[in-house]
Amino acid sequence: MASNFGLKSLAILALTLAICVQGSLGGITCENLNKDTCAFAVSSSGKRCVLEKYVKRSGEEAYVCRTSEIEADKVTDWVESDHCIEACGLDRKSLGISSDSLLDSGFTRKLCSTQCYNGCLNIIDLYFNLAAGEGVFLPKLCEAQRGDARREMAEIRSSGLVAPAPVSGVNNFKYTVAPAVAPSSA
């Protein structure tokens, strides 16, 4: 009888342990990541993780990792490697997800480098989609980076859309410039 109780206890313990291990190894949850692993990670559901900063009532700054609504293509359960963070010119403590860095030619040069472009598919997937949101095709941007980067940067800044110039009927206005006068204290 005692051995029967021991076997049941052992079976229950093994089942409990299996469930706990499966739950802990079940995948990445953004909210469980710290500030050193959050940025550029992808959860087990395929959503990108985003690092956010907030100020506590005490005035102390704190960081929290959250799940964004941005889905990664074909990538799940991924924490980006230090090698890719460095090769692509990124920072582990990047807050949010933004296409602004695409305007920096130094960043774009690293993003388009062979090390990053061919070896860091998660990052390239993210910036491919961010560039597409700005109306820019990332492979074309990288090609321009090897050539005339200024033109491509101008296209990004304007999102590729430029208002056409007036064709005819342009009114020539004459403006008079008057000197600015400082306000008087009366």
C-alpha positions as CSV (number, residue, x, y, z in Angstrom):
1,M,0.0,0.0,0.0
2,A,2.8,2.4,0.8
3,S,4.5,1.7,-2.5
4,N,1.2,2.3,-4.3
5,F,1.0,5.7,-2.6
6,G,4.6,6.4,-3.5
7,L,4.0,5.6,-7.2
8,K,0.9,7.9,-7.3
9,S,2.9,10.7,-5.7
10,L,5.8,10.2,-8.1
11,A,3.4,10.2,-11.1
12,I,1.7,13.4,-9.9
13,L,5.1,15.1,-9.2
14,A,6.3,14.1,-12.7
15,L,3.1,15.4,-14.3
16,T,3.3,18.7,-12.4
17,L,7.0,19.1,-13.3
18,A,6.3,18.4,-17.0
19,I,3.6,21.0,-17.1
20,C,5.8,23.6,-15.3
21,V,8.8,22.9,-17.6
22,Q,6.6,23.1,-20.7
23,G,5.1,26.4,-19.5
24,S,8.6,27.9,-18.8
25,L,10.0,26.6,-22.1
26,G,6.8,27.4,-24.1
27,G,8.3,30.4,-25.8
28,I,9.1,34.1,-25.4
29,T,6.7,36.5,-23.8
30,C,7.7,40.1,-24.3
31,E,6.5,41.1,-20.8
32,N,9.0,38.6,-19.3
33,L,12.0,40.1,-21.1
34,N,14.4,42.6,-19.5
35,K,15.6,45.8,-21.0
36,D,18.8,44.1,-22.3
37,T,16.9,41.6,-24.4
38,C,13.6,43.2,-25.3
39,A,14.4,45.4,-28.3
40,F,14.3,43.5,-31.7
41,A,12.9,40.3,-30.0
42,V,9.9,38.5,-31.3
43,S,7.4,36.7,-29.1
44,S,6.2,33.1,-29.5
45,S,3.0,34.6,-31.1
46,G,5.1,36.3,-33.8
47,K,4.5,39.8,-32.4
48,R,7.5,42.2,-32.0
49,C,8.6,43.2,-28.6
50,V,9.0,46.9,-27.8
51,L,11.0,48.6,-25.0
52,E,9.2,51.5,-23.3
53,K,10.4,53.9,-20.7
54,Y,8.3,55.4,-17.9
55,V,8.9,57.6,-14.9
56,K,7.9,56.2,-11.5
57,R,6.3,58.5,-8.9
58,S,9.7,58.7,-7.2
59,G,11.1,60.3,-10.4
60,E,13.1,57.2,-11.2
61,E,13.1,56.1,-14.8
62,A,12.1,52.5,-15.4
63,Y,11.8,50.3,-18.5
64,V,9.2,47.7,-19.4
65,C,9.0,45.3,-22.3
66,R,5.6,45.1,-24.0
67,T,4.1,43.2,-27.0
68,S,3.5,45.4,-29.9
69,E,0.8,44.9,-32.6
70,I,3.5,44.6,-35.3
71,E,3.9,41.0,-36.6
72,A,7.1,39.6,-37.8
73,D,7.2,37.6,-41.0
74,K,8.2,34.0,-40.5
75,V,10.0,34.7,-37.2
76,T,8.8,33.6,-33.7
77,D,10.5,33.0,-30.4
78,W,13.5,35.2,-31.2
79,V,15.9,37.3,-29.2
80,E,18.3,39.1,-31.5
81,S,22.0,38.2,-31.1
82,D,24.6,40.7,-30.0
83,H,26.4,40.0,-33.3
84,C,23.5,41.3,-35.3
85,I,22.8,44.2,-33.0
86,E,26.4,45.4,-33.6
87,A,26.6,44.5,-37.3
88,C,23.4,46.4,-38.1
89,G,24.3,49.5,-36.0
90,L,21.5,49.0,-33.5
91,D,21.2,49.7,-29.8
92,R,19.7,47.2,-27.3
93,K,18.1,50.0,-25.4
94,S,16.2,51.4,-28.4
95,L,12.8,52.6,-27.4
96,G,9.8,51.8,-29.6
97,I,9.8,50.9,-33.2
98,S,10.4,53.7,-35.8
99,S,11.6,54.2,-39.3
100,D,13.4,57.4,-38.3
101,S,16.8,55.7,-38.3
102,L,16.5,55.0,-42.0
103,L,17.1,58.7,-42.5
104,D,20.6,58.4,-41.0
105,S,23.1,57.4,-43.7
106,G,25.5,55.9,-41.1
107,F,22.8,53.6,-39.9
108,T,21.6,52.7,-43.4
109,R,25.2,51.9,-44.4
110,K,25.5,49.4,-41.5
111,L,21.9,48.0,-42.2
112,C,22.8,47.4,-45.8
113,S,26.3,45.9,-45.1
114,T,26.8,42.3,-46.2
115,Q,27.1,41.2,-42.5
116,C,23.7,42.6,-41.5
117,Y,21.7,42.3,-44.8
118,N,22.7,38.7,-45.4
119,G,23.1,37.5,-41.8
120,C,20.4,39.2,-39.7
121,L,17.1,38.3,-41.3
122,N,14.9,39.3,-38.3
123,I,16.3,42.9,-38.4
124,I,16.1,43.1,-42.2
125,D,12.5,41.9,-42.1
126,L,11.7,44.6,-39.6
127,Y,13.3,47.4,-41.5
128,F,12.0,46.1,-44.9
129,N,8.5,46.6,-43.5
130,L,9.3,50.0,-41.9
131,A,10.8,51.2,-45.2
132,A,7.8,49.9,-47.1
133,G,5.5,51.9,-44.7
134,E,7.4,55.0,-45.9
135,G,7.0,54.0,-49.6
136,V,10.6,52.8,-49.9
137,F,11.8,49.4,-51.2
138,L,14.7,48.4,-48.9
139,P,16.7,46.6,-51.5
140,K,16.6,49.8,-53.7
141,L,17.6,51.9,-50.7
142,C,20.6,49.6,-50.1
143,E,21.5,49.7,-53.7
144,A,21.4,53.5,-53.5
145,Q,23.5,53.4,-50.4
146,R,26.3,51.9,-52.4
147,G,25.8,54.7,-55.0
148,D,24.1,58.0,-54.5
149,A,22.6,57.9,-51.0
150,R,21.5,61.5,-50.9
151,R,18.8,61.1,-53.6
152,E,17.4,58.1,-51.9
153,M,17.3,59.9,-48.5
154,A,15.4,62.7,-50.1
155,E,12.9,60.2,-51.4
156,I,12.4,58.8,-47.9
157,R,12.0,62.2,-46.4
158,S,9.3,63.1,-48.9
159,S,7.9,59.5,-48.8
160,G,8.5,59.5,-52.5
161,L,5.7,61.9,-53.2
162,V,6.4,65.3,-54.5
163,A,3.7,67.8,-55.4
164,P,3.8,68.7,-59.1
165,A,4.7,72.3,-60.0
166,P,1.9,74.5,-61.5
167,V,1.7,74.2,-65.2
168,S,0.3,77.6,-66.1
169,G,-1.5,80.6,-64.7
170,V,1.0,81.3,-62.1
171,N,0.3,84.6,-60.4
172,N,3.4,86.7,-59.6
173,F,2.8,88.3,-56.3
174,K,5.1,91.1,-55.1
175,Y,5.8,91.1,-51.4
176,T,7.2,94.0,-49.4
177,V,9.5,93.2,-46.5
178,A,9.3,95.4,-43.5
179,P,11.8,95.4,-40.6
180,A,10.7,93.6,-37.5
181,V,10.2,95.9,-34.5
182,A,10.7,94.7,-31.0
183,P,7.7,95.1,-28.7
184,S,7.9,98.1,-26.4
185,S,7.1,97.8,-22.7
186,A,4.5,100.4,-21.9
